[in-house]
C-alpha cells in the first residue's frame, strides 16, 4: 500500500467529491476513482457511500481515515527523526577527559554544546590520559581532551590550548624573595614543603623534569591523585606546589594564590582534542571542536 496515496483518500473525504478532490490533487477524476475502488477491493470494505450526495464516509471509511492520519503523522515523525540523525542533531557523543581537568574545562564548552544540540545525549568519560587514548582507539570514546604528547600513532589531534605552569603559594606567604631576576631559584626552596600530584600523572612528570633540570630534590609533604586536593592544601598554607594557567583562570582559584612563572624552564604543554586516525567527524563533533577552539582563544 502506497502511503503517499493515503492523501488521496483524505482529500476525497475532505472534499466529499471525487471531482473536487481530483482537481485539488491535479489528477484526473477517473484515475482517482479507480485508485479508491482498487483500494476498497484490496481492503474488502467500502470507504465511501456513493449513493448519497455529497459523498459520505462509511464506518470502514471513518476507521481508515482515523488510522491513516495516525500513520501519516508517524511517517512525518520518522522522517524528521531520521533527518535529525543524518544531520547529527540527535544521538550520542562520548567525550573523554581527565578527572583533574573536567571541573575546569567542562563549564567552558558543555552549556554551549547543549544549547546548540539540545537533543543530543552527552556522556562524559573521566579517565587518565593513557586510558582515554585506549578508549578512543577502542571506539568507546568519540573524542577526548588530552595533553600532548600522545603515545599512539593511531590517533589524530587538533591543538586548542597552550598551558603554562606556575609555582604557587597561599596568599599568606610571599615567595618573591625566592626569585633571582624574576626566575624561581629552586635552591632557595629546599626547606619548603611541597604538595604534589602522585607519580606517573602527566603534570607530575613535567614537574619532575623541572626538578631534574634545576638539580633539585624537593621536600615532599604530601602526594595525592587529586589536583583539587593539592590546591586546597596550598590555599590553606600547608605547602607550595604547581598548577597551570588553565586552572588559575577558574573563578574558584583565581584570587587565592601568589603565582610565580616558570617560563625560564621552557615549560609549556599543549592540550588537544583527540580522535582516532581516519575518523570522519560528524556535525556534533565538528561543532564541539569549533566551540573549544573559539572559547580558548582568549582563555
NUKE-116500 format. One record per residue: z, x, y of N, C-alpha, C in turn. Coordinates in steps of 0.1 Angstrom, whole numbers, plus 5000, padded with zeros to 4 digits. Each point is the difference from the previous one (the first is absolute). Example, Ala and Ser with C-alpha at 12.3 -4.5 7.8 and 13.67 -1.06 7.14 Angstrom:
NUKE-116500
507851324943500049915012500050095012499349965011500050095011500849925011
***
This chain:
NUKE-116500
500050084988500049925012500050095012499149985009499850075012501049965011501050085003501149965009499449975014498950085004499549985013499449865002499649944989499549865001501049895000501350044999501149915002499949935013499550085010499849965013499049885001499150004991499049885000500849874997500950014990500749884997501049965012500650105005500949975012499249945011498850055003499249955011499649854998499649974987499649874997501249905002501250054995501249925001500349975015499850115008500349985014499049915008498750024997499049925007499849864994500549994987499849874993498549964999499250104999498549975000499350134995499149984990499250124996499150055011499449905007499050045010500750085011501149955005500750075011500550144995500550004988500650134995498950104998498849954995498950094998499550065013500049925011499650055013500950105005501349984998501050095005500050134992499649994987500050124991498750075001499049955007498650055001499350024987500249894991499349994987499449875000499149984990499449874999500949904993499849875004500949904994499849994985498750004994499950004986500750114993499950135006500650114994501649984999500549955011501549985000500449894990499249894999500349904991499950054985499050084998499850064986501250094997500550085009501150084997501349924997500249905008501249924998499949934986498849944997499849934987500250104989499550125001500250104990501450044997500850015011501450034999500749894994499749885003500749884994499750004985498850034996499750004986500850114993500150125007500850114994501449964998500649935010501449965000500349884991498949924997500149884993500849905008499950005013500749905008499249995013500049875006499349985012501050035012499450075010500850045011499949915012498849935001499849905011499649874994500449895007499649874997498849975009498850004994498849985008499649865002500949914995499749855001500449955013500750085008500549955013499450095011499949945012499650085012501149985010500550115006499750144996500650044986499550124996500550054987501550014999500549974989501550014998500350094988501150085001500450084989500649924989499750034988500749944989501450074998500849954990501250074997499850144996499050024992499650134995499650095012499249945010499650075012501250045008501049925002501150035008500850124994500150004986500750114993499250135002498649984999499150125001500250065014499949925011500150045013501350075003501149954995501350065002500150144994499550014988500150134993498950105005498949945004499050095006500550075013500749925008500650065012501050114997500849974990500950114996499350124995499049984992499250114994499450085011499449945010499350075011501050075008501249955002501050075008500550124992500149994987500450124992498950105000498749965000498950095001500150085013500249925011500150075013501150105001501249964994501150105000499750124991499349974989499750114991499150105007498949955007499150095007500750085011500949935007500850065011500950124995500749974988500850104995499250124994498949974994499250114995499450085011499649935011499550075012501150095006501249955000501250085005500250124992499949984987500250124991498950105002498849955001498850095002500150075013500749945010500150065013501450075001500750004989501350074999501049955010499949865002501049945009501249954993499949994986501149974992500150104989501150004992500150094989501250085002500050114993501250094999499650145005500950075006499950145003501350074998500050114992501250084998499950135008501150025008500150115009501250094995499750134997501050094996500550085011501350035000500650075011501450064995500450115005501350054995501249925006501149994993501149925005500550055013500050145002500550055013499149985012498749954997499149975011499849865002500249914991499749865001500749945012501350035002500749955011499450035014499450125001499550045013498549985002499349974989498549975001499749864999500649924991499649864997500049925013501050015008500049915012498850025009499450125000498950035009498649944996499949964987498749944996500149874992501249974994500149894991499749875007500749975011499849875007498649985004499350105006498649995004499149974988500350064989499249984988500149864995501349955000500249864996499449905010500150035013499449915010498550004998499450114997498550004998499649934987500850024990499649944987501249924995500349885005501249924997500149964985498950004993500049944987500150114989500050135004500150104990501550024996500150054988501350044995500150154999501050055008500250155001501150044991499850104991501050054992500350145005501350035003500450145005500650074988499450114996500550084989500650135005501350014999500750125005500350104989499450115001500150114990499950135008500450114993499750135006498650044999499650105007498550045002499350024986500750074991499450024987499749874993500949915000499949884993498949915007500050015013498949925007498650054997499950134999498750054997499549954986501050014990499749954987499649855000500849925008499849865002498649975005499550075010498749985005498950044989500250114993499150044990499949904989501249944996500049904989499649865004499749985013499649875005501249915002501250044999501249925003500349985015499550105008500150005014498750005007499749915009498650005006499950115010501050015009500050105011501450055001500150135003501450065002500050085013501250015006500250085011500850124995499450125001500650124994499750125009501050095001499850125008499150104992499250075007499250104994500750134998499750094991498849994992500249914987498949964994500149924988499950104988500449954988499950094989498849974991499349885002498949964992498750015007499050054994498650015006499349874998500649904993499349874998500449905010500650055011500449915011499350035013499749905007499450015014501149965010499950055012501049965010499450005014500649925009499750005014501250035008500050115008501250045007500249905012501349975003500349915011501150055009500850104996501150055008500450144997500250085010500550134999501550015003500850044991501449995001500650145004500950005010500750125004501549994995500550114996501450014996500950055011501249945000501150045010501350034993500750105005501450024997500749905008501049934994500749905008501550014998500849965011501450004999500549875007501249964999500549885006500150035015500149905008500150015015501350075004500950004991501350075003499950155000499050054994499850154999498750055005500050095009498850055006499850144995498850024994499650134994499050085009500049965013499150085009500450155000501250034998500450145000499650074987499449934990499550064988498550035001499549985012498650035002499850135007498950064997499550125007498649985005499949995013498749975006499549874994500849904999499749874995499650004985500350104993499850014986501350004993500149914989501249994993500350134993501250065003500450124994500849974987499550014989500749964988501250094996499950125005501150094997501349965007499849925010501249945007500549874994499449964989500449874994500650034986500350124997500550044987501349934996500849965010501349944997500049855001498849955003499949855002499849934987500649884999499849924988498649935001499250014989498749945000500149884990499449895005499949884991498549984998499650014987498650014996499649904989498749975000499549924988500150094988500049944988500150084988498750074997500150114992498850084997498949924993498850045002498849944994499549895008500749955010499549915010499150075009498949945005499050085008500650065012500849925007500650045013500950124997500849994990500950114996499250134997498949984993499150124996499650075013499649925010499550065012501150075008501249944999501250075007500350134993499950004987500250134992499050105004498849975003499050095005500550065013500549925009500550055013501250094998500949964991501150094998499550144995499149994990499550134995499350085010499249945009499350075011501050075009501249945002501050055009501050084993499850034987501050074992501449955001500149864999501249935003500549934988501350024996500649924990501049905006499749884999500849905007501349974992501049965008501349954994499849854998499849964988499749864997501249924998500349915008501249914999499749884991498849955001499749884992498549994997499649964988498649974996499949854996499049935004499949864996498549974999499749894993498649964998499649915012500949965008499849905010499950065014498849995007499950055013500949925010500249874997500949925008501450064999500550044989501350064998500150135008499050085000499950135007500249975015499349905005500049975015501449945004500549914991501349945003501150115001500050094991501150105000499850105011498850035004499850095011500449935013499749875001500449935012501549995002500750014989501550005000500650145002499150095003500450145003500650074987499549974989500550064987499250134997498950035007499250114997498749995008499150094997498650005006499050004989498849965004498949994990498749995007499149944993498649995004499449864999499249975009499249874999498750025008499249895000498750015006499949915012498950025008499749925011499749854996499549984988499849874996501249924999501150064995501349934999500750005013499950105008500750005013499449905010498849964997499449905009500549864997500749984988500649874997501149975009500149885004501049965010501450024995500249994987501450014995500550145003499150115000500550135000499650075013499249945008499450075012501050075009501149945003500950055009501350074994500050024987501250044993500150154998499050075002500050144996499550095012500550125000499450115007499050064990498850035005498950054991499550135006499650094990499550135004498750034992499050035007498750024994499950124991499249994990499850114990498550045001499449985011498650035001499750154997500950085004499850144998499950044985500449914991499950024986498749954995499249955009498649954997500149884990501149925002500249894991499249885005499349954990499449865002499649964986499949874999499449944988499349875003498949984993499249885003500449894990500149885006500149884991498649934999499849954988498749954997500049874992499049925002499849884991499250054988500549984988499450064988499549894991498950024994499449914990499250084990499649934989499350074989498650045005499650124996498650055004499049904994499049975009498949914996500449855001501249975004500449865002499249935011499549884998499449935010501049915007500450045012501049935007499649865004500949904998499749865004500449985015499749885005500349985014501450015004500949964991501550015003500450145001499550084990500350145000499550085012498749965004499450065012500849965012500449885001500849955012501350075001500750024988501250074999499950145006498950074996499850135005499850005015499249905005499849995014501349985008500849914995501349975007500950135000500150074989500850125000499550105010498750035000499450105009500249965014499849875003500249965014501450005005501049964991501450005003500550145003499550104993500650135001499350095010499049955007499350085010501050045011501049915003500950035011501450024995500250024987501350014994500750135003
***
